Amino acid sequence: MPDREQHIALYPGTFDPVTFGHIDIIERGRRIFDRVVVGVGQNPDKQTLFSADERLVMVSELLDDLVRREPRGAGVEAVSYSGLTVDIARQAGATVLLKGIRNVSDLQYEIQQAVTNRRVAALETAFVVAKQDYAFTSSTLIRQVAAMGHDLNALSSMCPQQVIDRLREKKAQDPGAFRHIMVENI
């Protein structure tokens, strides 16, 4: 029997910070594809709370935890990238972009992106609908709560403890890092 081509998916995002919704999409992607590459993107138009290196380390640690918990899924790795998502997809050997959909607004935007990626780069998009528990969770919401809240443990239903610990450290070491979040979202 001839070897079949591996189905590699790229799951791109900023992951600033990682949420349980992101982890859920990765877990399910590992059941669908032969390999999942998590692309930690650097978007010059977005002001992030965590640096690209900090986000890559967080994602990599959480992926290691995921593989330890569920070793039977497909291989998964995290890579950092800047530039076009289609370029990192090609470098990773991905033929599919893996995207999570939380609501109709996400779907509308993601369909536009999917059509463009198919036309420009012959890259398909696979949509995974978020679990109901994560339908309203976003990295933006987590950053806002971290910026304005005092009890970061309130985030425990939205993101892993490692992320809460990093948010707490960031807030203690550099309270000014949260200033842009409070200003832009009030």
Helices and strands as residue ranges (DSSP letters): E 8-13, H 20-32, E 35-42, H 52-69, E 75-82, H 85-92, E 96-101, H 104-121, E 124-129, G 132-134, H 139-148, G 152-157, H 161-173, G 175-178, H 179-184
